[in-house]
Amino acid sequence: MTKVYPTASAALEGLLRDDMLIAAGGFGLCGIPELLIGAIRASGVKGLTVASNNAGVDGFGLGQLLETRQVKKMISSYVGENAEFMRQYLSGELELEFNPQGTLAERMRAGGAGMKAWKADPSGNLMFRKTARNFNVPAATCGRICVAEVEEIVPLGSLDPDKIHLPGIYVHRLLQGSHEKRIEQRTVRKREVA
């Protein structure tokens, strides 16, 4: 049985339902499952509880699901870059459970589906890059089903076993896709002349 699916909607087929809990990987906008979030939005499921480090930004990441009112509750450690999140929370439309980052990561680890990796083989062995490692491994291991969105699928046996961050035993479905590289906010200070 193959773990590789051709589209995000195919990778999520039969998994989505109203009022489900989804654990989404990523740290800020790094390592988020962009295509899977789009497929969740297109599916129309509602009443979702989403456990994620953050709530995306307006119009991108999990912010897309907030725009369409598909999320009823966020379990997060940071939500400061999303005006729609703020509006819904302050008006009482959205529940929020704040957790310190370490507590959220430990709850996920101890514990849902959806994450993004840098590289995978067809068996689902995954490698992450940089800060994407922070929440993706806990998000992958806390749910009953793990759907991983990856940038590259390489031939079986080509990943160095010592560099695999998540063994394929945790991954049930794989989706390869290209991703937009965004940062939440960039603040630059003018350099002082010496």
LUMNU-768315 format. One record per atom (N, C-alpha, C): residue in one letter; chain; atom name; y, x, z. Coordinates in pm, whole numbers, plus 50000, padded with zeros to 5 digits. Atoms other than C-alpha are relative to their C-alpha. Layout:
REM residues N
SITE   r   c    a      yy      xx      zz
SITE   A   A   CA       Y       X       Z
...
This chain:
REM residues 194
SITE   r   c    a      yy      xx      zz
SITE   M   A    N   49882   50084   50000
SITE   M   A   CA   50000   50000   50000
SITE   M   A    C   50125   50089   50000
SITE   T   A    N   49878   49921   50009
SITE   T   A   CA   50339   50139   49903
SITE   T   A    C   50104   49950   50101
SITE   K   A    N   49890   50033   49910
SITE   K   A   CA   50632   50149   50144
SITE   K   A    C   50132   49992   49924
SITE   V   A    N   49877   49991   50077
SITE   V   A   CA   50888   50194   49865
SITE   V   A    C   50026   49869   49926
SITE   Y   A    N   49962   50126   50063
SITE   Y   A   CA   51072   49881   49746
SITE   Y   A    C   50115   50025   49903
SITE   P   A    N   49899   49973   50102
SITE   P   A   CA   51296   49857   49438
SITE   P   A    C   50142   49956   50034
SITE   T   A    N   49868   50051   49965
SITE   T   A   CA   51583   49660   49592
SITE   T   A    C   50005   49968   50149
SITE   A   A    N   49983   50034   49859
SITE   A   A   CA   51726   49579   49933
SITE   A   A    C   49943   49861   50030
SITE   S   A    N   50053   50135   49975
SITE   S   A   CA   51639   49210   49899
SITE   S   A    C   49847   50000   49999
SITE   A   A    N   50146   49990   50001
SITE   A   A   CA   51279   49300   49812
SITE   A   A    C   49950   50065   50129
SITE   A   A    N   50039   49931   49877
SITE   A   A   CA   51261   49535   50113
SITE   A   A    C   50007   49908   50122
SITE   L   A    N   49984   50093   49887
SITE   L   A   CA   51372   49251   50343
SITE   L   A    C   49926   49869   49981
SITE   E   A    N   50069   50127   50029
SITE   E   A   CA   51165   48975   50180
SITE   E   A    C   49899   49965   50109
SITE   G   A    N   50092   50049   49897
SITE   G   A   CA   50984   48769   50441
SITE   G   A    C   50033   50045   50141
SITE   L   A    N   49966   49949   49867
SITE   L   A   CA   51155   48943   50734
SITE   L   A    C   50117   49927   50066
SITE   L   A    N   49877   50056   49946
SITE   L   A   CA   51487   48763   50775
SITE   L   A    C   49983   49854   50038
SITE   R   A    N   49997   50139   49955
SITE   R   A   CA   51537   48443   50971
SITE   R   A    C   50124   49981   50086
SITE   D   A    N   49885   50030   49914
SITE   D   A   CA   51821   48273   51154
SITE   D   A    C   49969   50039   50144
SITE   D   A    N   50007   49971   49857
SITE   D   A   CA   51887   48378   51516
SITE   D   A    C   49914   50122   50035
SITE   M   A    N   50080   49882   49969
SITE   M   A   CA   51704   48710   51488
SITE   M   A    C   50086   50112   50057
SITE   L   A    N   49935   49880   49949
SITE   L   A   CA   51790   49038   51660
SITE   L   A    C   49975   50112   49901
SITE   I   A    N   50010   49888   50092
SITE   I   A   CA   51862   49329   51428
SITE   I   A    C   50058   50124   50066
SITE   A   A    N   49950   49871   49953
SITE   A   A   CA   51895   49690   51544
SITE   A   A    C   50037   50079   49875
SITE   A   A    N   49951   49930   50118
SITE   A   A   CA   52109   49874   51290
SITE   A   A    C   50040   50142   50037
SITE   G   A    N   49966   49860   49976
SITE   G   A   CA   52136   50252   51273
SITE   G   A    C   50137   50034   49950
SITE   G   A    N   49870   49949   50043
SITE   G   A   CA   52438   50462   51198
SITE   G   A    C   50084   50041   50119
SITE   F   A    N   49906   49955   49898
SITE   F   A   CA   52714   50630   51391
SITE   F   A    C   50138   49993   49937
SITE   G   A    N   49877   50029   50073
SITE   G   A   CA   53055   50497   51297
SITE   G   A    C   49958   49943   49865
SITE   L   A    N   50042   50043   50133
SITE   L   A   CA   53019   50456   50922
SITE   L   A    C   49901   50098   49938
SITE   C   A    N   50096   49899   50048
SITE   C   A   CA   52786   50757   50888
SITE   C   A    C   49857   49950   50023
SITE   G   A    N   50141   50035   49986
SITE   G   A   CA   52423   50673   50822
SITE   G   A    C   49972   49851   50012
SITE   I   A    N   50024   50143   49990
SITE   I   A   CA   52464   50295   50802
SITE   I   A    C   49917   49951   49881
SITE   P   A    N   50080   50055   50110
SITE   P   A   CA   52225   50083   50590
SITE   P   A    C   50082   49908   49911
SITE   E   A    N   49906   50078   50082
SITE   E   A   CA   52485   49970   50334
SITE   E   A    C   49932   49893   49914
SITE   L   A    N   50067   50094   50090
SITE   L   A   CA   52247   49808   50086
SITE   L   A    C   49928   49891   50076
SITE   L   A    N   50070   50100   49920
SITE   L   A   CA   52043   49634   50355
SITE   L   A    C   50098   49901   50061
SITE   I   A    N   49898   50091   49948
SITE   I   A   CA   52359   49492   50513
SITE   I   A    C   50044   49903   49891
SITE   G   A    N   49964   50087   50112
SITE   G   A   CA   52457   49357   50170
SITE   G   A    C   49893   49895   49973
SITE   A   A    N   50110   50096   50023
SITE   A   A   CA   52114   49195   50130
SITE   A   A    C   49993   49898   50112
SITE   I   A    N   49998   50096   49889
SITE   I   A   CA   52137   49039   50476
SITE   I   A    C   50113   49900   49977
SITE   R   A    N   49887   50090   50029
SITE   R   A   CA   52478   48898   50382
SITE   R   A    C   49961   49900   49892
SITE   A   A    N   50037   50087   50112
SITE   A   A   CA   52344   48760   50052
SITE   A   A    C   49893   49899   50038
SITE   S   A    N   50107   50092   49960
SITE   S   A   CA   52045   48600   50228
SITE   S   A    C   50053   49874   50067
SITE   G   A    N   49942   50116   49933
SITE   G   A   CA   52273   48371   50426
SITE   G   A    C   49947   49975   50140
SITE   V   A    N   50047   50022   49863
SITE   V   A   CA   52086   48410   50757
SITE   V   A    C   50119   49999   50094
SITE   K   A    N   49887   50013   49908
SITE   K   A   CA   52304   48321   51051
SITE   K   A    C   49951   50003   50144
SITE   G   A    N   50035   49996   49858
SITE   G   A   CA   52316   48334   51428
SITE   G   A    C   49941   50133   50042
SITE   L   A    N   50060   49870   49973
SITE   L   A   CA   52232   48704   51425
SITE   L   A    C   50057   50065   50126
SITE   T   A    N   49958   49908   49895
SITE   T   A   CA   52246   48930   51728
SITE   T   A    C   49975   50139   49942
SITE   V   A    N   50012   49867   50059
SITE   V   A   CA   52313   49285   51607
SITE   V   A    C   50026   50106   50107
SITE   A   A    N   49985   49885   49911
SITE   A   A   CA   52256   49592   51823
SITE   A   A    C   50031   50120   49912
SITE   S   A    N   49956   49887   50081
SITE   S   A   CA   52450   49880   51673
SITE   S   A    C   50107   50076   50078
SITE   N   A    N   49899   49920   49934
SITE   N   A   CA   52668   50165   51791
SITE   N   A    C   50139   49940   49982
SITE   N   A    N   49868   50058   50025
SITE   N   A   CA   52969   49993   51630
SITE   N   A    C   49987   49873   49918
SITE   A   A    N   49999   50126   50075
SITE   A   A   CA   53071   49680   51440
SITE   A   A    C   50055   50017   49860
SITE   G   A    N   49948   49976   50134
SITE   G   A   CA   53172   49842   51112
SITE   G   A    C   50152   49992   49998
SITE   V   A    N   49856   50018   50017
SITE   V   A   CA   53522   49803   50975
SITE   V   A    C   50020   49875   49914
SITE   D   A    N   49973   50119   50080
SITE   D   A   CA   53691   49513   50799
SITE   D   A    C   49950   50019   49857
SITE   G   A    N   50048   49998   50137
SITE   G   A   CA   53502   49445   50475
SITE   G   A    C   49895   50103   49967
SITE   F   A    N   50099   49895   50029
SITE   F   A   CA   53252   49731   50510
SITE   F   A    C   49905   50014   50119
SITE   G   A    N   50100   49988   49895
SITE   G   A   CA   52933   49794   50704
SITE   G   A    C   49974   49864   50062
SITE   L   A    N   50026   50127   49932
SITE   L   A   CA   52859   49529   50964
SITE   L   A    C   50119   49906   49995
SITE   G   A    N   49882   50085   50018
SITE   G   A   CA   53213   49403   50908
SITE   G   A    C   49979   49893   49894
SITE   Q   A    N   50031   50101   50102
SITE   Q   A   CA   53074   49222   50602
SITE   Q   A    C   49931   49879   50060
SITE   L   A    N   50071   50111   49936
SITE   L   A   CA   52846   49012   50823
SITE   L   A    C   50091   49923   50095
SITE   L   A    N   49903   50068   49917
SITE   L   A   CA   53133   48935   51056
SITE   L   A    C   50091   49911   49915
SITE   E   A    N   49916   50079   50093
SITE   E   A   CA   53346   48816   50761
SITE   E   A    C   49938   49866   49968
SITE   T   A    N   50071   50123   50041
SITE   T   A   CA   53082   48556   50670
SITE   T   A    C   49947   49922   50120
SITE   R   A    N   50038   50069   49875
SITE   R   A   CA   53029   48451   51035
SITE   R   A    C   49848   49992   50019
SITE   Q   A    N   50146   49999   49985
SITE   Q   A   CA   52659   48547   51024
SITE   Q   A    C   49957   50059   50134
SITE   V   A    N   50031   49937   49872
SITE   V   A   CA   52677   48737   51355
SITE   V   A    C   50056   49915   50112
SITE   K   A    N   49952   50076   49883
SITE   K   A   CA   52693   48541   51680
SITE   K   A    C   50022   50092   50120
SITE   K   A    N   49988   49910   49885
SITE   K   A   CA   52658   48840   51917
SITE   K   A    C   49983   50144   49954
SITE   M   A    N   50012   49855   50023
SITE   M   A   CA   52716   49216   51900
SITE   M   A    C   49964   50067   50131
SITE   I   A    N   50033   49912   49889
SITE   I   A   CA   52553   49465   52133
SITE   I   A    C   50042   50138   49952
SITE   S   A    N   49937   49880   50055
SITE   S   A   CA   52770   49774   52082
SITE   S   A    C   50060   50086   50109
SITE   S   A    N   49928   49912   49909
SITE   S   A   CA   52939   50070   52240
SITE   S   A    C   50143   50025   49953
SITE   Y   A    N   49865   49979   50052
SITE   Y   A   CA   53248   50082   52014
SITE   Y   A    C   50029   49897   49892
SITE   V   A    N   49965   50103   50098
SITE   V   A   CA   53425   49810   51818
SITE   V   A    C   50146   50008   49957
SITE   G   A    N   49856   49989   50015
SITE   G   A   CA   53781   49940   51784
SITE   G   A    C   50059   50006   49861
SITE   E   A    N   49946   49986   50135
SITE   E   A   CA   53817   49968   51405
SITE   E   A    C   49988   49873   49916
SITE   N   A    N   50030   50121   50075
SITE   N   A   CA   53751   49606   51310
SITE   N   A    C   50088   49884   50048
SITE   A   A    N   49907   50106   49962
SITE   A   A   CA   54035   49351   51318
SITE   A   A    C   49931   49863   50001
SITE   E   A    N   50071   50129   50002
SITE   E   A   CA   53803   49060   51224
SITE   E   A    C   49912   49985   50123
SITE   F   A    N   50078   50002   49876
SITE   F   A   CA   53573   49151   51512
SITE   F   A    C   50091   49960   50116
SITE   M   A    N   49906   50028   49892
SITE   M   A   CA   53873   49148   51747
SITE   M   A    C   50044   49854   49998
SITE   R   A    N   49956   50138   50012
SITE   R   A   CA   53994   48813   51615
SITE   R   A    C   49891   49903   50048
SITE   Q   A    N   50109   50089   49961
SITE   Q   A   CA   53652   48648   51654
SITE   Q   A    C   49968   50009   50149
SITE   Y   A    N   50031   49984   49857
SITE   Y   A   CA   53591   48793   51999
SITE   Y   A    C   50107   49934   50087
SITE   L   A    N   49891   50055   49919
SITE   L   A   CA   53934   48699   52137
SITE   L   A    C   50010   49848   49990
SITE   S   A    N   49996   50146   50015
SITE   S   A   CA   53903   48344   52000
SITE   S   A    C   49873   49933   50056
SITE   G   A    N   50122   50056   49942
SITE   G   A   CA   53559   48300   52162
SITE   G   A    C   49892   49967   49899
SITE   E   A    N   50098   50028   50104
SITE   E   A   CA   53369   48280   51830
SITE   E   A    C   49883   50098   50002
SITE   L   A    N   50099   49893   50004
SITE   L   A   CA   53171   48601   51892
SITE   L   A    C   49972   50051   50140
SITE   E   A    N   50039   49942   49871
SITE   E   A   CA   52976   48719   52196
SITE   E   A    C   49995   50151   49986
SITE   L   A    N   50004   49855   49999
SITE   L   A   CA   52993   49084   52294
SITE   L   A    C   49933   50049   50126
SITE   E   A    N   50060   49930   49887
SITE   E   A   CA   52772   49294   52517
SITE   E   A    C   50029   50148   49981
SITE   F   A    N   49963   49859   50008
SITE   F   A   CA   52933   49633   52567
SITE   F   A    C   49899   50085   50076
SITE   N   A    N   50089   49904   49936
SITE   N   A   CA   52707   49928   52650
SITE   N   A    C   50058   50139   49978
SITE   P   A    N   49967   49861   50029
SITE   P   A   CA   52793   50294   52700
SITE   P   A    C   49903   50053   49894
SITE   Q   A    N   50085   49952   50110
SITE   Q   A   CA   52655   50491   52403
SITE   Q   A    C   49862   50045   50047
SITE   G   A    N   50128   49951   49950
SITE   G   A   CA   52383   50661   52607
SITE   G   A    C   49910   49886   50043
SITE   T   A    N   50078   50116   49956
SITE   T   A   CA   52272   50331   52759
SITE   T   A    C   49948   49922   49880
SITE   L   A    N   50042   50072   50120
SITE   L   A   CA   52264   50161   52420
SITE   L   A    C   49887   50075   49929
SITE   A   A    N   50105   49920   50065
SITE   A   A   CA   52062   50446   52267
SITE   A   A    C   49869   49992   50078
SITE   E   A    N   50121   50007   49918
SITE   E   A   CA   51817   50438   52558
SITE   E   A    C   49937   49862   49995
SITE   R   A    N   50054   50136   50013
SITE   R   A   CA   51782   50059   52538
SITE   R   A    C   49928   49983   49867
SITE   M   A    N   50065   50009   50131
SITE   M   A   CA   51705   50088   52168
SITE   M   A    C   49871   50081   50000
SITE   R   A    N   50118   49915   49997
SITE   R   A   CA   51464   50374   52226
SITE   R   A    C   49888   49933   50079
SITE   A   A    N   50101   50063   49915
SITE   A   A   CA   51285   50182   52502
SITE   A   A    C   49952   49867   49944
SITE   G   A    N   50028   50135   50047
SITE   G   A   CA   51290   49856   52320
SITE   G   A    C   49866   49965   49943
SITE   G   A    N   49956   49870   50007
SITE   G   A   CA   51548   49475   51499
SITE   G   A    C   49954   50069   49873
SITE   A   A    N   50042   49918   50112
SITE   A   A   CA   51528   49640   51181
SITE   A   A    C   50121   50045   49921
SITE   G   A    N   49895   49954   50090
SITE   G   A   CA   51745   49846   50950
SITE   G   A    C   50059   50131   50043
SITE   M   A    N   49943   49870   49975
SITE   M   A   CA   51856   50206   50933
SITE   M   A    C   50014   50074   49869
SITE   K   A    N   49984   49920   50121
SITE   K   A   CA   51954   50468   50678
SITE   K   A    C   49968   50145   50028
SITE   A   A    N   50035   49859   49984
SITE   A   A   CA   51810   50821   50633
SITE   A   A    C   50052   50076   49878
SITE   W   A    N   49958   49914   50109
SITE   W   A   CA   51900   51113   50412
SITE   W   A    C   49886   50016   49901
SITE   K   A    N   50111   49969   50090
SITE   K   A   CA   51557   51196   50273
SITE   K   A    C   49870   49947   50060
SITE   A   A    N   50129   50052   49957
SITE   A   A   CA   51208   51044   50289
SITE   A   A    C   49894   50040   49899
SITE   D   A    N   50109   49990   50095
SITE   D   A   CA   50867   51090   50139
SITE   D   A    C   49937   49860   49990
SITE   P   A    N   50054   50136   50019
SITE   P   A   CA   50660   50790   50014
SITE   P   A    C   49924   49944   50121
SITE   S   A    N   50067   50047   49878
SITE   S   A   CA   50478   50775   50352
SITE   S   A    C   50098   49954   50107
SITE   G   A    N   49899   50044   49904
SITE   G   A   CA   50806   50706   50531
SITE   G   A    C   50043   50105   50100
SITE   N   A    N   49950   49893   49914
SITE   N   A   CA   50855   51043   50701
SITE   N   A    C   50147   50021   49965
SITE   L   A    N   49856   49999   50023
SITE   L   A   CA   51234   51067   50744
SITE   L   A    C   50069   50123   50056
SITE   M   A    N   49909   49896   49954
SITE   M   A   CA   51499   51335   50774
SITE   M   A    C   50141   49941   49999
SITE   F   A    N   49863   50048   49990
SITE   F   A   CA   51854   51255   50889
SITE   F   A    C   50095   50117   49990
SITE   R   A    N   49897   49897   50007
SITE   R   A   CA   52178   51446   50844
SITE   R   A    C   50105   49974   50107
SITE   K   A    N   49886   49998   49909
SITE   K   A   CA   52434   51525   51109
SITE   K   A    C   49997   49885   50101
SITE   T   A    N   49994   50102   49895
SITE   T   A   CA   52549   51238   51335
SITE   T   A    C   49915   49877   49972
SITE   A   A    N   50088   50113   50029
SITE   A   A   CA   52323   50988   51157
SITE   A   A    C   49874   50005   50087
SITE   R   A    N   50116   49987   49912
SITE   R   A   CA   52051   51122   51389
SITE   R   A    C   50021   49929   50133
SITE   N   A    N   49971   50053   49867
SITE   N   A   CA   52227   50975   51696
SITE   N   A    C   49934   49866   50028
SITE   F   A    N   50050   50134   49974
SITE   F   A   CA   52127   50610   51661
SITE   F   A    C   49888   49957   49906
SITE   N   A    N   50101   50044   50095
SITE   N   A   CA   51887   50598   51367
SITE   N   A    C   49858   50008   50053
SITE   V   A    N   50136   49991   49945
SITE   V   A   CA   51575   50719   51547
SITE   V   A    C   49977   49889   50102
SITE   P   A    N   50023   50112   49908
SITE   P   A   CA   51620   50475   51838
SITE   P   A    C   49995   49864   49929
SITE   A   A    N   50001   50128   50072
SITE   A   A   CA   51699   50190   51595
SITE   A   A    C   49867   49981   49927
SITE   A   A    N   50127   50010   50074
SITE   A   A   CA   51384   50268   51395
SITE   A   A    C   49882   49970   50091
SITE   T   A    N   50117   50014   49913
SITE   T   A   CA   51153   50277   51693
SITE   T   A    C   50003   49879   50092
SITE   C   A    N   49991   50111   49904
SITE   C   A   CA   51277   49974   51889
SITE   C   A    C   49952   49866   49944
SITE   G   A    N   50036   50129   50058
SITE   G   A   CA   51179   49700   51645
SITE   G   A    C   49854   49990   49960
SITE   R   A    N   50136   50021   50050
SITE   R   A   CA   50856   49549   51521
SITE   R   A    C   49986   50047   49856
SITE   I   A    N   50000   49959   50140
SITE   I   A   CA   50950   49623   51157
SITE   I   A    C   50120   50093   49978
SITE   C   A    N   49892   49907   50032
SITE   C   A   CA   51155   49920   51036
SITE   C   A    C   50014   50009   49848
SITE   V   A    N   49968   49986   50142
SITE   V   A   CA   51321   49909   50693
SITE   V   A    C   50102   50112   49992
SITE   A   A    N   49913   49883   50009
SITE   A   A   CA   51475   50248   50609
SITE   A   A    C   50065   50007   49863
SITE   E   A    N   49923   49982   50123
SITE   E   A   CA   51747   50287   50349
SITE   E   A    C   50031   50149   49990
SITE   V   A    N   49988   49855   50013
SITE   V   A   CA   51741   50644   50219
SITE   V   A    C   50075   50038   49873
SITE   E   A    N   49928   49951   50117
SITE   E   A   CA   51945   50850   49976
SITE   E   A    C   49906   50062   49898
SITE   E   A    N   50090   49930   50092
SITE   E   A   CA   51649   51035   49827
SITE   E   A    C   49856   49986   50047
SITE   I   A    N   50143   50000   49971
SITE   I   A   CA   51271   50993   49810
SITE   I   A    C   49939   50117   49924
SITE   V   A    N   50057   49879   50058
SITE   V   A   CA   51087   51318   49750
SITE   V   A    C   49847   49987   49998
SITE   P   A    N   50146   50009   50007
SITE   P   A   CA   50719   51377   49660
SITE   P   A    C   49933   50024   50135
SITE   L   A    N   50080   49982   49879
SITE   L   A   CA   50461   51351   49937
SITE   L   A    C   49964   50147   50018
SITE   G   A    N   50032   49861   49971
SITE   G   A   CA   50412   51688   50105
SITE   G   A    C   50114   50097   49981
SITE   S   A    N   49889   49907   50026
SITE   S   A   CA   50750   51832   50009
SITE   S   A    C   50096   50014   50119
SITE   L   A    N   49917   49986   49881
SITE   L   A   CA   50918   51775   50349
SITE   L   A    C   49937   50099   50097
SITE   D   A    N   50046   49904   49899
SITE   D   A   CA   50890   52058   50601
SITE   D   A    C   49966   49920   50126
SITE   P   A    N   50039   50079   49883
SITE   P   A   CA   50692   51902   50891
SITE   P   A    C   50086   50027   50124
SITE   D   A    N   49916   49967   49885
SITE   D   A   CA   50913   52084   51144
SITE   D   A    C   50140   49942   49990
SITE   K   A    N   49867   50057   50018
SITE   K   A   CA   51223   51914   51000
SITE   K   A    C   49999   49848   49987
SITE   I   A    N   50011   50146   50003
SITE   I   A   CA   51097   51555   51004
SITE   I   A    C   50050   49946   50134
SITE   H   A    N   49941   50055   49879
SITE   H   A   CA   51305   51358   51255
SITE   H   A    C   49931   49872   50045
SITE   L   A    N   50071   50123   49967
SITE   L   A   CA   51102   51036   51240
SITE   L   A    C   49873   49993   49915
SITE   P   A    N   50124   50010   50075
SITE   P   A   CA   50734   51019   51143
SITE   P   A    C   49985   49865   49931
SITE   G   A    N   50019   50120   50081
SITE   G   A   CA   50633   50765   50880
SITE   G   A    C   49927   49887   50070
SITE   I   A    N   50071   50105   49926
SITE   I   A   CA   50423   50573   51133
SITE   I   A    C   50095   49891   50048
SITE   Y   A    N   49901   50096   49954
SITE   Y   A   CA   50746   50402   51246
SITE   Y   A    C   50064   49921   49886
SITE   V   A    N   49931   50058   50115
SITE   V   A   CA   50863   50311   50894
SITE   V   A    C   49904   49910   49921
SITE   H   A    N   50085   50095   50072
SITE   H   A   CA   50722   50001   50723
SITE   H   A    C   50041   49981   49855
SITE   R   A    N   49949   50020   50135
SITE   R   A   CA   50946   49971   50416
SITE   R   A    C   50112   50099   49973
SITE   L   A    N   49898   49904   50043
SITE   L   A   CA   51166   50214   50220
SITE   L   A    C   50079   49945   49883
SITE   L   A    N   49912   50037   50109
SITE   L   A   CA   51462   50152   49993
SITE   L   A    C   50087   50121   49968
SITE   Q   A    N   49913   49890   50042
SITE   Q   A   CA   51638   50424   49793
SITE   Q   A    C   50124   49942   49935
SITE   G   A    N   49877   50049   50060
SITE   G   A   CA   52001   50372   49703
SITE   G   A    C   50112   50101   50013
SITE   S   A    N   49883   49915   49988
SITE   S   A   CA   52332   50543   49645
SITE   S   A    C   50096   49935   50098
SITE   H   A    N   49918   50051   49893
SITE   H   A   CA   52591   50508   49917
SITE   H   A    C   50142   50051   49990
SITE   E   A    N   49860   49964   49993
SITE   E   A   CA   52965   50509   49955
SITE   E   A    C   50021   50082   50127
SITE   K   A    N   49973   49915   49884
SITE   K   A   CA   53082   50786   50187
SITE   K   A    C   50137   49964   50055
SITE   R   A    N   49875   50042   49938
SITE   R   A   CA   53346   50649   50423
SITE   R   A    C   50011   50060   50139
SITE   I   A    N   49975   49970   49860
SITE   I   A   CA   53504   50750   50748
SITE   I   A    C   50086   49887   50055
SITE   E   A    N   49927   50113   49942
SITE   E   A   CA   53655   50501   50990
SITE   E   A    C   50150   50022   49998
SITE   Q   A    N   49858   49974   49992
SITE   Q   A   CA   53991   50662   51042
SITE   Q   A    C   50019   50151   49999
SITE   R   A    N   49972   49858   50007
SITE   R   A   CA   54136   50999   50962
SITE   R   A    C   50144   50023   50042
SITE   T   A    N   49868   49969   49950
SITE   T   A   CA   54429   51129   51159
SITE   T   A    C   50024   50149   49980
SITE   V   A    N   49970   49860   50028
SITE   V   A   CA   54592   51450   51047
SITE   V   A    C   50137   50034   50058
SITE   R   A    N   49875   49954   49942
SITE   R   A   CA   54861   51641   51232
SITE   R   A    C   50060   50104   49907
SITE   K   A    N   49934   49903   50086
SITE   K   A   CA   55118   51836   51032
SITE   K   A    C   49991   50138   50065
SITE   R   A    N   50013   49863   49952
SITE   R   A   CA   55066   52208   51062
SITE   R   A    C   50138   50057   50032
SITE   E   A    N   49874   49937   49962
SITE   E   A   CA   55340   52392   51248
SITE   E   A    C   50018   50131   49924
SITE   V   A    N   49970   49876   50071
SITE   V   A   CA   55511   52672   51060
SITE   V   A    C   50012   50110   50102
SITE   A   A    N   50000   49888   49905
SITE   A   A   CA   55453   53007   51231
SITE   A   A    C   50121   50089   49984
